Amino acid sequence: MFHFNSRLGFTLIELLIVMFIIGLTSSLVLPAMMKQIETTRELSELEKIKNIVSLTKVQSFYAAKQFKVDIDDNQLEISEYIGNEEYQQRRLFVLNHITFMSKDVFLVTNGVVEDVESMILITNRGREMTLSL
């Protein structure tokens, strides 16, 4: 004859309590984690902008060329001076998590940024940031 032990598995109440604890813990942790991920994305785009402007400065210095940087909403366009007040578009960068506060155009000549000291940026969450060039 078979003998069954009544304590072989978990009861339904024990499983529900464990599921409730897991759900409660994840509901407390996930919003903070998503906020941190969004902040990381914003900071990575800010670093991207800094690197783009820095590389444009270096290229203008060593290649002895003039570049125009055109800022509009969430786009950063770099154009090269080809003569007779004409510029040829070189690169267009689209930013997903940062928007520029105002439209602006500045020139980079011989490694020096002209006509602008800093840019004001707005993040997706409405936080205002200033990027010094």
C-alpha positions in Angstrom: 0.0 0.0 0.0 1.2 3.5 -0.8 1.7 6.1 1.9 1.3 9.8 0.9 3.0 12.5 2.8 0.9 15.6 3.0 4.0 18.0 3.1 5.5 17.2 -0.3 4.8 20.6 -2.0 3.8 24.2 -1.3 0.3 25.2 -0.5 -1.6 27.7 -2.5 -1.4 30.3 0.2 2.4 30.0 0.4 2.8 30.5 -3.4 0.4 33.5 -3.3 2.4 35.1 -0.5 5.7 34.7 -2.4 4.2 36.1 -5.6 2.8 39.1 -3.6 6.3 39.8 -2.1 8.0 39.5 -5.6 5.3 41.9 -7.1 5.7 44.4 -4.2 9.5 44.4 -4.5 9.5 44.9 -8.2 6.9 47.7 -8.1 9.3 49.5 -5.7 12.4 48.9 -7.7 11.3 49.2 -11.4 10.3 53.0 -11.4 13.7 53.9 -9.9 15.5 51.7 -12.4 13.6 53.2 -15.4 14.4 56.7 -14.2 18.1 55.8 -13.9 18.0 54.3 -17.5 16.5 57.5 -18.8 19.1 59.6 -17.1 21.8 57.5 -18.5 20.4 57.9 -22.0 20.3 61.7 -21.6 23.8 61.9 -20.3 25.1 59.7 -23.1 23.5 62.0 -25.7 25.1 65.0 -23.9 28.5 63.3 -24.1 27.7 62.6 -27.8 27.1 66.3 -28.4 30.4 67.2 -26.6 32.3 64.7 -28.6 30.8 65.9 -31.9 31.7 69.6 -31.2 35.2 68.6 -29.9 35.9 66.5 -33.0 34.7 69.3 -35.2 37.1 71.7 -33.4 40.0 69.3 -34.0 39.2 68.7 -37.6 38.8 72.4 -38.3 42.2 73.0 -36.6 44.2 70.3 -38.4 42.5 70.5 -41.8 42.3 74.3 -41.7 38.7 74.2 -42.7 35.7 76.1 -41.5 32.5 74.3 -40.3 29.0 75.5 -39.6 27.1 73.8 -36.8 23.3 74.3 -37.1 21.2 73.5 -34.1 17.4 72.9 -34.5 15.1 71.1 -32.1 16.6 67.7 -31.8 19.0 67.9 -34.7 22.7 68.9 -35.0 23.9 69.5 -38.5 27.5 70.0 -39.4 28.4 71.6 -42.8 31.7 72.3 -44.4 32.6 75.7 -45.9 33.3 75.2 -49.7 33.7 78.8 -50.7 31.6 81.8 -51.8 29.5 81.7 -48.6 28.3 78.2 -49.4 28.3 75.2 -47.1 28.0 71.5 -47.9 26.2 69.3 -45.4 28.6 66.7 -43.9 26.7 65.1 -41.1 23.2 65.2 -39.5 22.9 63.9 -36.0 19.4 63.3 -34.6 19.0 63.2 -30.8 16.2 61.2 -29.3 16.3 62.3 -25.6 17.5 65.9 -25.8 16.0 68.9 -27.4 17.8 72.2 -28.0 16.1 75.2 -26.3 16.6 77.6 -29.3 17.7 77.5 -32.9 21.3 78.5 -33.2 24.1 78.6 -35.8 27.8 78.9 -34.9 31.0 78.5 -36.7 34.1 76.5 -35.9 37.3 78.0 -37.4 40.9 76.8 -36.6 39.7 74.9 -33.6 37.8 77.8 -32.0 34.1 77.9 -31.6 32.8 81.4 -32.6 29.5 83.2 -31.8 28.4 80.9 -28.9 29.5 80.3 -25.4 27.0 77.6 -24.3 23.9 75.7 -25.4 20.8 75.2 -23.4 19.2 71.8 -23.7 15.9 70.3 -22.5 15.6 66.7 -21.7 12.5 64.5 -22.3 11.6 64.8 -18.7 11.7 68.6 -18.8 15.0 69.1 -17.0 17.0 72.0 -18.3 20.8 71.5 -18.9 23.5 73.9 -20.1 26.4 72.6 -22.2 29.5 74.8 -22.3 31.6 74.8 -25.4 
